[in-house]
Amino acid sequence: MSQAKVDRYKQEKANRKKTMARQKRLHVLAVVCGWVIAIAIVGWAGVSAYNIYENSKPVETIYANLDAINDYMDSLDAEE
């Protein structure tokens, strides 16, 4: 081996611990970001599916006879 190769190998060996730690941090960061993105996509799909399901339900209409209330309100207006 040439002296330059030996010096480069020694330099790499001296910094190997830092390099390995940095690579490990980047790997963990990539895995965490991947999981966060995957969970966000699955959550968004779930919410969208739920909204589609809820919007496809028929609307329940309730009818009430409000004649008595309208007559009472009209009688209040008439007294003034």
Backbone bond lengths (Angstrom), bond angles and torsions (degrees), N, CA, C in turn:
res aa  C-N    CA-C-N  psi(-1)  N-CA   C-N-CA  omega(-1)  CA-C   N-CA-C  phi
1 M - - - 1.454 - - 1.519 108.93 -
2 S 1.310 114.06 142.22 1.454 117.78 177.65 1.523 109.33 -76.01
3 Q 1.294 115.26 164.14 1.458 120.75 -178.16 1.527 110.65 -63.54
4 A 1.328 117.34 -34.34 1.464 120.51 179.87 1.528 110.04 -65.73
5 K 1.325 116.92 -40.82 1.460 120.49 178.55 1.517 111.18 -65.71
6 V 1.331 115.32 -39.99 1.466 119.82 179.55 1.526 109.91 -64.36
7 D 1.314 116.36 -44.36 1.465 120.41 -179.92 1.535 110.57 -64.14
8 R 1.335 117.46 -40.82 1.460 121.37 179.65 1.533 109.92 -65.79
9 Y 1.333 116.69 -40.97 1.460 120.49 178.64 1.527 110.80 -63.12
10 K 1.327 117.19 -43.01 1.460 120.51 178.68 1.534 111.15 -63.73
11 Q 1.326 115.54 -39.59 1.469 119.77 178.73 1.526 110.14 -64.67
12 E 1.330 116.98 -44.07 1.461 120.84 178.47 1.525 111.05 -63.68
13 K 1.319 115.67 -40.53 1.460 119.63 -179.77 1.529 110.83 -66.04
14 A 1.319 116.69 -37.53 1.466 120.57 179.94 1.528 111.16 -67.36
15 N 1.323 116.62 -33.42 1.474 120.43 -177.30 1.528 112.41 -100.67
16 R 1.315 117.77 8.54 1.461 120.96 -175.54 1.525 111.78 -61.84
17 K 1.304 117.56 -39.64 1.472 120.77 -178.10 1.534 110.56 -63.48
18 K 1.327 116.51 -44.80 1.460 120.87 178.79 1.532 110.58 -65.55
19 T 1.319 115.95 -42.26 1.460 120.31 -179.12 1.526 111.10 -64.10
20 M 1.324 116.48 -43.67 1.463 120.55 179.74 1.533 110.59 -65.37
21 A 1.315 117.55 -39.86 1.461 120.95 179.19 1.530 110.17 -64.69
22 R 1.321 117.06 -41.21 1.457 121.54 179.19 1.526 110.61 -64.75
23 Q 1.314 117.08 -43.39 1.459 120.94 178.81 1.532 110.96 -64.11
24 K 1.316 115.91 -38.39 1.464 119.78 179.01 1.524 110.43 -65.73
25 R 1.349 117.40 -42.79 1.465 121.22 177.77 1.529 111.00 -61.55
26 L 1.324 117.01 -43.25 1.455 120.43 179.47 1.522 111.07 -64.96
27 H 1.317 117.39 -38.47 1.464 121.25 178.27 1.532 110.45 -64.92
28 V 1.319 117.45 -45.55 1.465 121.33 179.31 1.528 109.79 -63.28
29 L 1.318 117.08 -42.20 1.462 121.09 178.33 1.528 110.90 -61.55
30 A 1.319 117.29 -42.44 1.466 121.09 179.08 1.530 110.85 -64.60
31 V 1.319 117.54 -41.11 1.469 120.96 179.65 1.530 109.89 -65.75
32 V 1.317 117.60 -44.79 1.467 121.24 -179.50 1.531 110.35 -63.40
33 C 1.321 116.97 -44.73 1.469 119.87 178.47 1.525 110.78 -62.53
34 G 1.309 117.26 -40.04 1.457 120.94 177.54 1.508 112.06 -60.77
35 W 1.335 116.96 -44.41 1.464 121.07 178.94 1.525 111.22 -65.15
36 V 1.321 116.82 -41.38 1.470 120.20 -179.94 1.527 109.89 -62.99
37 I 1.317 117.03 -43.52 1.457 120.76 179.16 1.528 110.35 -64.80
38 A 1.326 117.06 -42.90 1.471 120.90 179.87 1.531 110.88 -63.06
39 I 1.324 117.26 -43.55 1.471 120.97 179.27 1.526 110.52 -65.56
40 A 1.332 117.13 -38.53 1.467 120.10 178.42 1.529 110.93 -64.23
41 I 1.321 117.26 -41.65 1.465 120.55 180.00 1.524 110.39 -66.10
42 V 1.323 117.21 -44.59 1.466 120.60 179.81 1.531 110.22 -64.98
43 G 1.321 117.87 -41.19 1.465 121.48 177.94 1.516 111.98 -63.43
44 W 1.333 116.57 -43.83 1.462 121.33 178.68 1.524 110.27 -62.48
45 A 1.328 117.06 -42.43 1.465 120.57 178.72 1.527 110.42 -64.26
46 G 1.320 117.56 -40.08 1.458 121.01 178.86 1.517 112.42 -64.53
47 V 1.304 116.81 -44.51 1.464 120.83 179.38 1.524 110.16 -64.92
48 S 1.320 116.83 -41.41 1.460 120.22 178.75 1.521 111.03 -63.56
49 A 1.322 116.90 -43.20 1.461 120.45 179.00 1.526 110.61 -63.97
50 Y 1.313 117.45 -40.99 1.472 120.96 178.58 1.528 110.50 -63.51
51 N 1.327 116.89 -43.63 1.466 119.80 179.14 1.525 111.34 -63.70
52 I 1.314 117.85 -40.10 1.461 121.09 177.91 1.523 109.42 -63.59
53 Y 1.330 116.69 -42.72 1.465 120.86 179.01 1.527 111.01 -62.69
54 E 1.312 117.65 -45.57 1.459 121.47 -179.01 1.528 111.44 -66.06
55 N 1.327 117.30 -37.66 1.465 120.20 -179.10 1.527 111.92 -73.34
56 S 1.325 117.87 -21.84 1.458 119.93 -179.40 1.528 112.21 -84.07
57 K 1.319 117.77 -10.85 1.465 120.72 177.85 1.522 109.78 -69.20
58 P 1.332 117.32 145.64 1.468 118.37 176.09 1.532 109.86 -70.10
59 V 1.303 114.63 147.04 1.464 120.51 -179.58 1.524 108.40 -82.09
60 E 1.312 115.84 129.86 1.459 120.26 179.25 1.525 108.44 -85.89
61 T 1.324 115.64 121.76 1.455 121.07 -178.63 1.526 108.66 -105.66
62 I 1.314 115.08 132.95 1.459 121.23 179.15 1.523 107.58 -115.56
63 Y 1.317 115.23 127.22 1.451 120.54 178.34 1.533 108.87 -105.52
64 A 1.316 114.82 138.42 1.460 119.60 179.10 1.527 108.46 -133.61
65 N 1.291 115.73 145.82 1.451 121.36 176.82 1.519 108.12 -88.11
66 L 1.313 115.95 111.04 1.467 121.55 -177.00 1.523 111.90 -105.71
67 D 1.308 117.73 19.15 1.465 120.63 -178.24 1.528 111.77 -62.00
68 A 1.322 117.66 -40.73 1.458 120.61 -178.75 1.531 110.44 -63.68
69 I 1.313 117.61 -41.63 1.475 120.83 179.76 1.520 109.70 -67.56
70 N 1.325 117.58 -41.69 1.458 120.54 179.64 1.526 110.83 -64.38
71 D 1.333 117.40 -40.88 1.464 120.55 177.49 1.529 110.86 -62.79
72 Y 1.331 116.78 -41.21 1.466 120.95 179.43 1.523 110.14 -64.22
73 M 1.349 117.01 -44.18 1.463 120.38 179.76 1.533 110.46 -64.67
74 D 1.324 116.93 -37.71 1.461 120.04 178.09 1.531 110.87 -66.46
75 S 1.344 116.49 -36.22 1.453 118.99 179.68 1.522 110.73 -69.79
76 L 1.307 118.59 -31.99 1.468 120.50 176.19 1.518 111.03 -67.30
77 D 1.330 116.04 -40.41 1.472 119.69 178.35 1.516 110.90 -67.16
78 A 1.317 117.45 -34.08 1.457 121.41 -177.71 1.523 111.28 -70.23
79 E 1.332 118.19 -31.23 1.469 120.99 -178.20 1.514 111.68 -70.22
80 E 1.268 118.09 -27.26 1.474 120.04 -177.44 1.458 111.67 -76.78
